Amino acid sequence: MVGVWCTGPVVPGCQGGRMRRRLLAVVPVSVLVLLSGCGDPATQESGSASTTSAAATGTSAPAPSTGAPATSDPEGVTDAPAFPADTAPDTGDGVAGQGPTVVTALRVGDQDGFDRVVFELSGTAAPGWDVAYVDAPTAEGSGEPLDVPGTAYLRVLLTGVTNPYEAPEVTEVPRGGVAGPGAGSVAGVFYDSTYEGQALAYLGLTAEKPFRVYALGNPSRLVVDVAD
């Protein structure tokens, strides 16, 4: 399966594939930043959103906020694909770009009908990805069990990223957890680390739900939406 890098709105052709040949758009711990208004194009920001996030800084994360009714989409999503009818794995290839590709921020938001998790990266390249449900979350490399909230676990591998020691000028999101938005399907997110060119994170969910994955540019982001 091959993913095509998108800048701005998701457009036809900027899509990857489900392992069962289902096409799906691809795209792209600490202080929390507000992520609001990342609405499904079908609902066009019809509900309120609460968000949490983490960035590569040294302050502690506040609790999730309830937020105000969303009026805009800071992620620039205007035409995201429909959710699939199943929970099959989703994979895609990245696209080369300029500068190191390091995960620098992580945002989690509760939207109308789905939760959104956004991985923001440095540089202009699009990461590849391998997103699938697993029985239990484990650390990359060591295989040690990870404490992630929820009863179902969606593993997110961002492939083709830069090892942090190769780009010391860029600060990676610290290893650790980010609380879910307090409603919807995502109970929490655990960002593990980058190991051998792969950044690993787990989404702890209330149950296995359909999901979609796609990439955005300016800045480089990988987006994972999980249906409520």
NORLIN-V7341 format. One record per pair of residues at least 24 apart in sequence whose ideal C-beta (glycine too) atoms are under 8 Angstrom apart, sorted by the first residue. I is the first residue (numbers start at 0). J is the second residue. Records with the same first field share a line. If there is no record, write none. Layout:
I: J + J
This chain:
0: 90 + 91 + 92
1: 91 + 92
2: 91 + 92 + 93 + 94 + 125 + 127 + 128 + 214
3: 94
4: 93 + 94 + 96 + 124 + 125 + 214 + 216
5: 125 + 213 + 214 + 215 + 216
6: 215 + 216 + 217
7: 75 + 77 + 215 + 216 + 217
8: 75 + 76 + 77 + 78
9: 76 + 77 + 78 + 79 + 80 + 213 + 215
10: 78
13: 213 + 214
14: 80 + 213
15: 89 + 90 + 91 + 92 + 128 + 212 + 213
16: 89 + 90 + 91
17: 83 + 85 + 87 + 88 + 89
18: 87 + 88 + 89 + 90
19: 85 + 87
21: 83 + 85 + 87
22: 80
23: 80 + 83 + 89 + 211 + 212 + 213
24: 79 + 80 + 211 + 212 + 213 + 214
25: 89 + 91 + 125 + 128 + 212 + 213 + 214 + 221
26: 125 + 212 + 213 + 214 + 215 + 220 + 221 + 222
27: 117 + 118 + 119 + 120 + 125 + 126 + 157 + 214 + 215 + 219 + 220 + 221 + 222
28: 53 + 60 + 105 + 172 + 173 + 174 + 175 + 176 + 177 + 190
29: 53 + 54 + 55 + 56 + 57 + 58 + 59 + 60 + 172 + 173 + 175
30: 54 + 56 + 57 + 58 + 59 + 60
31: 60 + 61 + 177
32: 104 + 106
33: 64 + 66
34: 73 + 74 + 106 + 107 + 108 + 115 + 117
35: 66 + 67 + 69 + 73 + 108
36: 69 + 70 + 71 + 72 + 73
37: 69 + 72 + 73 + 74 + 76 + 108 + 110 + 115 + 117
38: 69 + 72 + 76 + 110 + 111
39: 79 + 110 + 111 + 112 + 113 + 224
40: 76 + 77 + 78 + 79
41: 81
42: 110 + 111 + 112
44: 68 + 69 + 70 + 71 + 72 + 111
45: 111
46: 110 + 111 + 112
48: 108 + 109 + 110 + 111 + 180
49: 108 + 109 + 180 + 181 + 182
50: 106 + 107 + 108 + 109 + 180
51: 106 + 107 + 108 + 177 + 178 + 179 + 180
52: 104 + 105 + 106 + 107 + 117 + 177
53: 104 + 105 + 106 + 172 + 173 + 175 + 177 + 190
54: 103 + 104 + 105 + 172
55: 103 + 104 + 170 + 171 + 172 + 173
60: 177 + 178
62: 178
63: 178 + 179 + 180 + 181
65: 181
69: 110
74: 115 + 117 + 215 + 220 + 222
75: 215 + 217
76: 215 + 222
79: 211 + 213 + 222 + 224
80: 211 + 213
81: 211
82: 113 + 209 + 210 + 211 + 224 + 226
83: 209 + 210 + 211
84: 209
85: 209
86: 132 + 207 + 208 + 209 + 210
88: 129 + 130 + 131 + 132
89: 128 + 129 + 130 + 131 + 210 + 211 + 212
90: 127 + 128 + 129 + 130
91: 127 + 128 + 212 + 214
92: 127 + 159
93: 124 + 125 + 126 + 127 + 128 + 158 + 159
94: 124 + 125
95: 124
96: 122 + 123 + 124 + 125 + 219
97: 122 + 123 + 124
98: 122 + 123 + 124
99: 161 + 165 + 166 + 168 + 169
100: 124 + 126 + 159 + 160 + 161 + 219
101: 160 + 161 + 163 + 166 + 169 + 170 + 171 + 193
102: 157 + 160 + 171 + 172 + 190 + 193 + 198
103: 169 + 170 + 171 + 172
104: 172
105: 172 + 177 + 188 + 190 + 200
107: 177 + 178 + 179 + 180 + 185 + 188
108: 180
109: 179 + 180 + 181 + 182 + 183 + 185
110: 183 + 224
112: 226 + 227
113: 183 + 184 + 224 + 225 + 226 + 227
114: 179 + 180 + 183 + 184 + 185 + 224 + 225 + 227
115: 222 + 223 + 224 + 225
116: 155 + 185 + 188 + 202 + 222 + 223 + 224 + 225
117: 220 + 221 + 222 + 223
118: 155 + 157 + 198 + 200 + 220 + 221 + 222 + 223
119: 218 + 219 + 220
120: 157 + 160 + 218 + 219 + 220 + 221
121: 166 + 169 + 218 + 219
122: 161 + 219
123: 216 + 219
124: 159 + 219
125: 214 + 216 + 219
126: 157 + 158 + 159 + 160 + 198 + 214 + 219 + 221
127: 157 + 158 + 159
128: 155 + 156 + 157 + 158 + 212 + 221
129: 154 + 156 + 158
130: 154 + 155 + 156 + 210 + 212 + 223
132: 207
133: 201
136: 189 + 201 + 203
138: 191 + 192 + 199
139: 191 + 192 + 194 + 197 + 199
140: 194 + 195
145: 189 + 191 + 201
146: 176 + 189
147: 176 + 187 + 189 + 201 + 203
148: 176 + 179 + 186 + 187 + 203
149: 185 + 186 + 187 + 202 + 203 + 204 + 205
150: 204 + 205 + 206
151: 203 + 204 + 205 + 206 + 207 + 208
152: 201 + 202 + 203 + 204
153: 201 + 202 + 204 + 210 + 223 + 225
154: 199 + 200 + 201
155: 199 + 200 + 201 + 202 + 221 + 223
156: 197 + 198 + 199
157: 197 + 198 + 199 + 200 + 221
158: 196 + 197
159: 196
160: 193 + 196 + 197 + 198
161: 193 + 196
162: 193 + 195 + 196
163: 193
179: 203
183: 225 + 227
184: 208 + 225 + 226 + 227
185: 225
